[in-house]
Amino acid sequence: MQMLCRIAFEDFDRWKSAFDDDDERRGQAGLTVLQIWREAGTTDTAWVLFGVNDPKKARAYADGLRTDLMEGRAGVTTSETHMLDTL
C-alpha cells in the first residue's frame, strides 16, 4: 500500500525543512518516503509518495500533517491524502 499526498505551502524551503525534521515521526508511523516531486510550473506545491506499513498509523500521521506539524511550522496552505493499492 502507498499513500500519496499533495501539499501546497507558502515557501518550499520552509516546508522542506519541517518535513525533513519530521523523519522520526514518519518512521514511527511506519511510513517510508519513496519519492518527492514538485508540481511542474509551480513553486508552492509538492507531491510525496510514501510506502505504508500500517494504514491506521499512516492515516493518523496524515491527519497530523494538516494540523500540528504543517500548518504552523511548515506554512502549509492545503493538503490532500490518498491511500493507494498497487494493482
C-alpha positions in Angstrom: 0.0 0.0 0.0 1.1 3.5 -0.7 0.0 7.0 0.4 0.1 9.9 -2.0 0.0 13.4 -0.5 -0.4 16.7 -2.4 0.9 19.6 -0.2 0.6 23.3 -1.0 2.7 25.7 1.0 3.9 29.3 1.3 7.6 28.6 0.9 9.3 25.4 -0.3 12.4 25.7 1.8 10.4 26.3 5.0 8.2 23.3 4.2 11.1 21.0 3.2 13.0 21.8 6.4 10.0 21.0 8.6 9.3 17.8 6.5 12.9 16.7 6.9 12.8 17.3 10.7 9.7 15.1 10.9 11.6 11.9 9.7 11.5 10.2 13.1 7.7 10.7 13.5 7.2 9.3 9.9 9.2 6.2 10.8 7.1 5.6 13.9 4.0 5.8 11.7 5.5 3.1 9.5 6.0 5.4 6.5 8.9 5.4 4.1 9.4 8.3 1.7 9.5 6.8 -1.8 9.5 9.9 -3.9 9.0 13.7 -3.7 8.0 15.8 -6.7 7.5 19.5 -7.1 4.5 20.2 -9.3 5.6 21.4 -12.7 5.1 25.1 -13.3 4.6 25.9 -9.6 6.8 26.8 -6.7 4.3 26.1 -4.0 3.1 22.5 -4.4 4.8 19.2 -3.8 3.6 15.6 -4.1 5.0 12.9 -1.7 4.7 9.2 -2.2 5.0 7.1 0.9 5.3 3.3 1.4 2.8 2.3 4.1 3.3 -0.5 6.6 0.3 0.3 8.9 -2.7 2.1 7.2 -4.2 3.2 10.5 -0.9 4.9 11.7 -0.4 6.3 8.2 -3.9 8.0 8.3 -3.2 9.4 11.8 0.1 10.8 10.6 -1.6 12.4 7.5 -4.2 14.0 9.8 -1.3 15.4 11.8 0.3 16.8 8.7 -2.7 19.1 8.4 -2.7 20.2 12.0 0.2 20.3 14.4 3.2 19.9 12.1 2.4 21.5 8.8 0.0 24.4 9.4 2.3 26.0 11.9 5.9 25.2 11.2 5.8 24.5 7.5 3.3 27.1 6.2 1.1 24.5 4.5 -2.0 26.1 3.0 -3.8 23.0 1.8 -3.1 19.3 1.6 -4.9 16.1 0.5 -4.1 12.5 1.1 -4.9 9.4 -0.9 -4.4 5.8 0.2 -3.5 3.6 -2.9 -3.3 -0.1 -3.5 -0.9 -1.4 -6.2 -2.7 -3.3 -8.9 
